[in-house]
């Protein structure tokens, strides 16, 4: 027998029970999403946005060990990973699409995709959209202005003999060898033809201008802050932090030979999710113009939504459409990730001994 709301209240009153039972749509429990984000400040900022979204309850998980390492965790648990919505970046997107983990997303599912430049969308071989871009970030060369003995105007200036020991160069696995790709582009190559880049890097090694090879941000920061080196290649986020300690100038928008390597960070709705609609709705909510602007006030990168107001802290990688063509490149990060073993070995065998 189905009881009416009034009958339930009358029976409760007869038993001396005080109640404020929810009825209608409120009586139904919300969906429960599990979302994965980067660590602080990313997840903290996203949680603040989520507090204003009431469609589903969200349990948050982090990507310990980095975005690429987290993919191994998904693979081990597939086809039943306990996640609905996962943040990742360009190299990881390629893997997720290849493995069939990324649900197809349309403009009807996520209307705010209409405000994201098409070049930042990851698609499968059939042209289906597989990601919801949140941020556009990048890595590039930067200089400590109070220590560098010359003005850097082009990439060839890195070979200047006055720069003995001044360059802090990342190991090949960092940024998936993007700085070497930049060198290759300056001499007619690219990520698929890296030989010109290796030749340029060998010249740099022999010149004595590389004073430190670093394997992590702490090591690179120490080299720059102590004045051991004055030129570094790093991510915009890392350089924003470094700029709070020492005077750092981004070598972007100066010359086409000093191109910044761009990558995208964003959401993937897992094809295994049982809550795909809610996951897409939250992704759409989080990348709206207003929410994206709020998010990027705390995160030093550029909103993928071109209607969102960018924060001045990411000025180094804010480009007009004309500047994007001239001063940046969006490499095939998926391909680059497949070359890491070969490139790391070449760097260690052919470059490091010459430094």
C-alpha positions in Angstrom: 0.0 0.0 0.0 1.4 3.4 -1.0 1.0 6.1 1.6 0.3 9.7 0.9 2.5 12.5 2.4 -0.4 13.4 4.8 -0.9 9.8 6.0 2.8 9.5 6.7 2.8 12.6 8.8 -0.4 11.6 10.6 1.1 8.2 11.6 4.3 9.8 12.7 2.4 12.2 14.9 0.4 9.4 16.4 3.6 7.7 17.4 5.1 11.0 18.8 7.7 11.2 16.1 8.7 14.7 14.8 9.7 14.5 11.1 10.6 16.7 8.2 10.6 14.1 5.4 11.6 15.4 1.9 9.1 14.7 -0.8 9.0 14.9 -4.6 12.4 15.3 -6.3 14.1 16.1 -3.0 13.3 12.6 -1.8 15.5 11.0 -4.5 19.2 10.7 -3.6 21.6 12.7 -5.8 23.8 10.8 -8.1 27.3 10.2 -6.8 30.2 11.1 -9.0 33.8 10.3 -8.5 36.1 12.8 -10.1 39.9 12.8 -10.3 41.9 16.1 -10.4 45.4 17.3 -10.0 46.7 18.1 -6.5 46.5 21.4 -4.7 45.8 24.1 -5.8 43.8 22.5 -8.7 41.5 20.2 -6.7 41.0 22.8 -4.0 39.8 25.4 -6.5 37.6 22.9 -8.3 36.0 21.9 -5.0 35.0 25.5 -4.4 33.3 25.7 -7.8 31.6 22.4 -7.2 30.1 23.8 -4.0 27.8 25.8 -6.3 26.7 22.8 -8.3 23.9 20.7 -6.9 23.2 18.1 -9.5 25.3 15.3 -8.0 27.5 14.6 -5.0 31.2 14.4 -5.9 33.9 12.4 -4.3 37.3 13.7 -5.2 40.4 11.7 -5.8 43.9 12.9 -6.8 46.4 11.8 -9.4 49.4 10.8 -7.2 52.6 10.4 -9.2 51.4 12.5 -12.1 48.8 12.3 -14.9 50.6 9.7 -17.0 51.3 7.4 -14.0 47.6 7.6 -13.1 46.7 6.0 -16.5 48.5 2.8 -15.4 46.1 2.7 -12.4 43.1 3.0 -14.7 44.5 0.3 -17.0 45.0 -2.1 -14.1 41.4 -1.6 -13.0 39.7 -1.6 -16.4 36.9 -2.2 -17.3 35.6 -1.2 -13.8 37.7 1.8 -12.5 35.8 3.6 -9.8 35.9 7.0 -11.6 33.5 8.9 -13.8 35.5 12.1 -14.6 39.3 12.3 -14.9 41.5 15.3 -15.5 44.6 14.7 -17.7 46.7 16.5 -20.3 47.6 16.2 -24.0 50.0 13.2 -23.8 47.5 11.3 -21.6 44.6 12.1 -23.9 46.2 10.3 -26.7 46.5 7.1 -24.6 43.0 7.4 -23.2 41.5 7.7 -26.7 43.6 4.8 -28.0 42.6 2.6 -25.2 38.9 3.3 -25.7 38.5 4.9 -22.2 37.2 8.3 -23.4 33.5 8.8 -24.0 32.5 10.8 -27.1 31.3 14.3 -26.2 29.1 16.5 -28.4 28.3 20.2 -28.2 24.8 19.2 -27.1 26.5 17.4 -24.1 28.8 20.2 -23.3 27.6 23.5 -24.9 30.7 25.4 -23.6 32.8 23.5 -26.0 31.6 26.0 -28.6 33.9 28.6 -27.0 37.0 26.4 -27.1 39.2 26.8 -30.2 39.0 23.6 -32.3 42.8 23.2 -32.3 42.6 22.4 -28.5 40.0 19.6 -28.9 41.3 16.0 -28.8 39.4 13.8 -31.3 39.5 10.2 -32.3 40.2 9.0 -35.9 36.6 9.4 -36.8 36.6 13.1 -35.7 34.6 12.5 -32.5 35.4 14.9 -29.6 36.9 13.1 -26.6 37.9 15.8 -24.1 36.6 18.9 -22.4 39.6 21.3 -22.4 39.9 23.4 -19.2 43.3 25.1 -19.5 45.9 25.8 -22.1 49.4 25.8 -20.6 52.9 25.7 -22.0 56.6 25.3 -21.5 59.3 27.7 -22.8 62.6 29.3 -22.3 63.0 32.0 -19.6 65.9 34.1 -18.3 66.9 35.6 -15.0 67.3 39.2 -16.0 69.6 40.3 -13.2 72.2 37.5 -13.9 72.2 36.8 -17.7 75.2 38.5 -19.3 73.5 39.0 -22.7 70.1 39.8 -24.1 68.5 36.7 -25.6 66.7 37.6 -28.8 66.7 34.3 -30.8 67.4 30.7 -30.0 70.8 30.9 -31.7 71.8 33.3 -28.9 72.0 30.3 -26.6 75.2 29.4 -28.3 76.8 32.8 -27.4 80.2 32.1 -25.7 79.4 34.6 -23.0 76.8 32.1 -21.7 79.3 29.6 -20.3 77.5 27.5 -17.7 74.4 29.7 -17.8 71.8 27.3 -19.2 69.7 25.0 -17.0 68.5 22.2 -19.2 65.9 19.6 -18.4 66.5 15.8 -18.7 64.9 14.3 -21.8 61.9 12.9 -20.0 60.8 16.3 -18.7 58.4 18.0 -21.0 58.8 14.9 -23.3 61.9 16.6 -24.9 59.8 19.6 -26.0 62.9 22.0 -25.7 64.7 19.8 -28.2 61.7 19.9 -30.5 61.9 23.7 -30.2 65.5 23.5 -31.4 64.5 21.2 -34.2 61.8 23.6 -35.4 64.4 26.5 -35.5 66.4 24.4 -38.0 63.7 22.9 -40.2 62.8 19.9 -38.2 59.9 18.9 -35.8 59.0 16.1 -33.4 58.9 13.7 -36.2 62.3 14.8 -37.5 64.2 15.5 -34.4 67.7 15.2 -35.9 68.2 18.9 -36.4 67.3 19.4 -32.7 69.8 16.8 -31.5 72.5 18.4 -33.6 71.7 21.8 -32.1 71.6 20.4 -28.6 75.0 18.7 -29.2 76.4 22.1 -30.2 75.1 23.6 -27.0 76.6 20.7 -25.0 80.0 21.2 -26.6 79.9 25.0 -26.1 79.9 24.6 -22.3 76.9 26.8 -22.0 74.8 24.1 -20.3 75.8 24.5 -16.6 73.1 22.2 -15.1 71.0 19.3 -16.2 68.0 19.1 -13.9 65.5 16.3 -13.4 62.9 18.2 -11.3 61.6 21.6 -10.4 63.4 21.8 -7.0 66.8 21.1 -8.7 66.1 23.6 -11.4 64.8 26.3 -9.0 67.9 25.9 -6.8 70.2 26.4 -9.8 68.4 29.5 -10.9 67.8 31.1 -7.4 71.4 30.6 -6.3 72.6 32.2 -9.6 74.4 29.0 -10.8 72.4 29.4 -14.0 70.4 32.2 -15.5 68.5 30.6 -18.4 66.0 27.7 -18.0 63.4 25.8 -19.9 60.3 25.0 -17.8 56.5 25.0 -17.6 54.6 28.2 -17.2 53.3 27.1 -13.8 56.8 26.3 -12.6 58.2 29.6 -13.9 55.3 31.6 -12.3 56.4 30.2 -8.9 60.1 30.9 -9.7 59.2 34.4 -10.6 58.0 35.0 -7.1 61.6 34.6 -5.9 63.8 36.0 -8.6 63.3 38.4 -11.6 62.3 36.1 -14.5 61.5 37.1 -18.0 59.6 34.7 -20.4 61.3 34.4 -23.8 58.0 34.2 -25.5 56.6 36.5 -28.2 60.2 37.6 -29.1 61.1 35.5 -32.1 59.6 32.6 -34.0 62.7 30.5 -33.2 61.8 30.6 -29.4 58.4 28.9 -29.7 56.5 27.9 -26.6 55.2 24.3 -26.6 51.5 24.3 -25.8 49.5 21.6 -24.2 46.0 21.2 -23.0 44.6 20.1 -19.6 41.0 19.0 -19.4 38.4 16.5 -18.5 37.7 13.0 -19.9 34.4 11.3 -19.1 35.3 7.6 -18.8 33.4 5.3 -21.2 32.9 2.9 -18.2 31.1 5.5 -16.2 27.5 4.8 -15.1 26.9 8.6 -14.6 28.0 10.0 -18.0 25.4 12.7 -18.2 26.1 14.1 -14.7 29.8 13.9 -15.4 29.4 15.9 -18.7 27.2 18.4 -17.0 29.8 19.1 -14.3 32.6 19.3 -16.9 30.4 21.9 -18.8 29.7 23.8 -15.6 33.4 24.0 -14.6 34.5 25.4 -18.0 31.9 28.0 -18.4 33.3 31.5 -18.9 32.6 32.7 -15.4 33.8 29.5 -13.6 36.8 29.2 -15.8 37.8 32.8 -15.0 37.5 32.1 -11.3 39.5 28.9 -11.6 42.3 30.5 -13.5 42.7 33.3 -10.9 44.3 30.6 -8.7 45.9 28.5 -11.5 48.6 30.2 -13.5 47.5 29.0 -16.9 45.2 30.3 -19.7 41.5 29.3 -19.9 40.6 27.1 -22.8 37.3 28.9 -23.0 38.2 32.0 -25.0 35.3 33.9 -23.5 36.8 33.6 -20.0 38.9 36.5 -18.8 42.5 35.3 -18.4 44.5 36.2 -15.3 47.5 38.5 -15.7 49.8 35.9 -14.0 49.7 33.9 -17.2 50.5 36.7 -19.5 53.6 34.9 -20.9 51.4 32.3 -22.6 48.4 34.5 -23.6 48.5 34.8 -27.3 46.4 36.4 -30.0 45.4 34.2 -32.9 48.2 35.7 -34.9 50.7 35.2 -32.1 49.6 31.6 -31.7 50.7 30.9 -35.2 54.0 32.8 -34.9 55.3 32.0 -31.5 53.8 28.7 -30.4 53.5 25.1 -31.5 51.1 22.3 -30.5 53.1 19.2 -30.9 51.9 15.6 -31.2 52.3 14.9 -27.5 51.0 11.4 -28.0 53.7 10.6 -30.5 56.3 12.2 -28.4 55.3 10.0 -25.4 56.0 6.9 -27.5 59.5 8.1 -28.3 60.6 8.6 -24.7 62.7 5.5 -24.3 64.7 6.2 -27.4 65.1 9.9 -26.8 66.1 9.4 -23.1 68.8 6.9 -24.2 70.1 9.3 -26.9 70.2 12.2 -24.5 72.1 10.2 -21.9 74.5 8.6 -24.4 75.1 11.3 -26.9 74.5 14.6 -25.1 75.3 14.3 -21.4 78.9 13.1 -22.0 79.6 16.3 -24.0 78.4 18.7 -21.3 
